Amino acid sequence: MENVYSKIDVNAYVAKYMDENGCNLDEACEELGIDPSTVFTNEKNEELS
């Protein structure tokens, strides 16, 4: 049987991390090793319009 994993919502993950650790977006992305330009973009929202 094939394992199917849901895609992690990076925006929600980073937002929760920021809230729990009291840090800003740049600090959170640095600590998590995530490129800040990939978080909270309008690309997904534009596709839905």
BALOBA-1460 file (C-alpha; in Angstrom, 3 decimals):
// residues 49
<rec num="1" residu="m" x="0.000" y="0.000" z="0.000"/>
<rec num="2" residu="e" x="1.296" y="3.408" z="-0.965"/>
<rec num="3" residu="n" x="1.944" y="5.922" z="1.813"/>
<rec num="4" residu="v" x="0.239" y="9.225" z="1.167"/>
<rec num="5" residu="y" x="1.286" y="12.230" z="3.203"/>
<rec num="6" residu="s" x="-0.524" y="15.534" z="3.210"/>
<rec num="7" residu="k" x="1.485" y="18.570" z="2.220"/>
<rec num="8" residu="i" x="2.500" y="20.700" z="5.173"/>
<rec num="9" residu="d" x="0.983" y="24.175" z="5.164"/>
<rec num="10" residu="v" x="4.217" y="26.129" z="5.530"/>
<rec num="11" residu="n" x="2.378" y="29.369" z="6.281"/>
<rec num="12" residu="a" x="0.527" y="27.824" z="9.222"/>
<rec num="13" residu="y" x="3.683" y="26.107" z="10.462"/>
<rec num="14" residu="v" x="5.720" y="29.319" z="10.420"/>
<rec num="15" residu="a" x="2.887" y="31.364" z="11.949"/>
<rec num="16" residu="k" x="2.517" y="28.887" z="14.814"/>
<rec num="17" residu="y" x="6.287" y="28.860" z="15.343"/>
<rec num="18" residu="m" x="6.363" y="32.672" z="15.442"/>
<rec num="19" residu="d" x="3.491" y="32.747" z="17.946"/>
<rec num="20" residu="e" x="4.951" y="30.092" z="20.235"/>
<rec num="21" residu="n" x="8.469" y="31.525" z="20.208"/>
<rec num="22" residu="g" x="7.705" y="35.243" z="20.069"/>
<rec num="23" residu="c" x="9.884" y="35.853" z="17.055"/>
<rec num="24" residu="n" x="9.414" y="37.648" z="13.753"/>
<rec num="25" residu="l" x="9.195" y="36.120" z="10.274"/>
<rec num="26" residu="d" x="12.894" y="36.474" z="9.482"/>
<rec num="27" residu="e" x="13.962" y="34.908" z="12.781"/>
<rec num="28" residu="a" x="11.495" y="32.044" z="12.415"/>
<rec num="29" residu="c" x="12.582" y="31.283" z="8.861"/>
<rec num="30" residu="e" x="16.249" y="31.373" z="9.837"/>
<rec num="31" residu="e" x="15.692" y="29.016" z="12.775"/>
<rec num="32" residu="l" x="13.538" y="26.657" z="10.691"/>
<rec num="33" residu="g" x="15.804" y="26.769" z="7.641"/>
<rec num="34" residu="i" x="13.020" y="28.047" z="5.389"/>
<rec num="35" residu="d" x="13.451" y="30.636" z="2.631"/>
<rec num="36" residu="p" x="11.379" y="33.677" z="3.729"/>
<rec num="37" residu="s" x="10.376" y="34.371" z="0.121"/>
<rec num="38" residu="t" x="8.389" y="31.109" z="0.077"/>
<rec num="39" residu="v" x="6.239" y="32.005" z="3.079"/>
<rec num="40" residu="f" x="3.049" y="34.079" z="2.974"/>
<rec num="41" residu="t" x="3.136" y="34.594" z="-0.788"/>
<rec num="42" residu="n" x="0.074" y="35.447" z="-2.855"/>
<rec num="43" residu="e" x="0.824" y="32.774" z="-5.470"/>
<rec num="44" residu="k" x="-1.698" y="30.323" z="-4.029"/>
<rec num="45" residu="n" x="-4.330" y="33.027" z="-3.543"/>
<rec num="46" residu="e" x="-3.956" y="34.238" z="-7.137"/>
<rec num="47" residu="e" x="-4.562" y="30.712" z="-8.426"/>
<rec num="48" residu="l" x="-7.890" y="30.611" z="-6.591"/>
<rec num="49" residu="s" x="-9.110" y="33.937" z="-7.997"/>
